[in-house]
Amino acid sequence: MEPNRVQQMIQTGTISAFYSSDVMLTAYRSFVTDFAPQWALLLQQLQDPGSTPLVFHCTAGKDRTGFAAAVFLLALGVPEETVLQDYLATNWYRRNFTNMVLRFAPIYSLFRTEPEDVLPLLAARRDYLEASIDLMKERYGSIDAYLEESLGLTAEKRAALQREFLVGEVLTSEADPER
């Protein structure tokens, strides 16, 4: 997704909700395939006690950031449904910003763009993150295999992360057949 192109489409009223949604699904799939080195680096940094606390963010604070948080939680063995619910909480925290953008999108475009055409770009949607997770499973067989084969997160490294960041009993991936 080229932000300038999307901005131009919003201005000219040539963007549609379908296009916006498709752009987001494509982006979330690319997170799995095109950005593995960045996620691997993030997980490496989290393994180094000297680099925490750690802040990670992106432009909108929901897509790359949401995927990074999801990868981290999945690496800790958090159940997939819990990870999805955590990601969807983004909508509640961003609701004021989202509503403001939706109010101004028509004005910005001289009333050529409807708010519903922009909403898919602003929302954290379950199908976006599921597209990433589904691609992990499709390409690698499981989330655990993706973490190990693509991101270099071995069982030993995962156990170290769990010791560092979790309190109490850990749900292992074996307990979650969807992983």
C-alpha positions, 0 to 999 in steps of 0.5 A: 500500500502506498500511503500517497496513493491512498491519500489521493484516492480519498481526496478524489473520491475514487476509494471504496470500502472494498478497495480499502479492505483489500489493501488492508488484507494484503498488508497483513499478509505481507507482514508474515512474508515481507517483514519477518526480519523485523519481527525476528529482530523485535523478538531478539530484543525482547529476549535481551533483559537489557533492552526492556522495557521496549516500545514499538509503534508504527504510523497508525499504531494498529497494523504493524504494531498490532501484528507485532504485539500479536506475534509477541503474544503468540510467542508467549503461548497466549491462545489465538482467540485471546490474541485476536481479542487483544488486537480488537481492543485497539478499536476501543482505544482509537475510537475518538481518533477514528470518529474524528477522521471519519467526520473529516474525510468527506470535508477533506475530499470535498464530499467525494468520499464517504466515511464508510469507504475510509473506515476499513483503513482505520479499523482493527478488524478480525479478518485482517489479523486472521489473514496473517495467522492463516498465512502462517499456518498455510505456509508453515503448517502452524504458528509455532513452525512460523515462529521457529522457521521464519523468525528463529524463535526456538522452543528454548528461546520461547521458554526464556521469553515465557519466564521473563514475561509471564506470571503464573501457569503458561498455556503451551501451544500443545494445549491449543490445537489451532496453533 
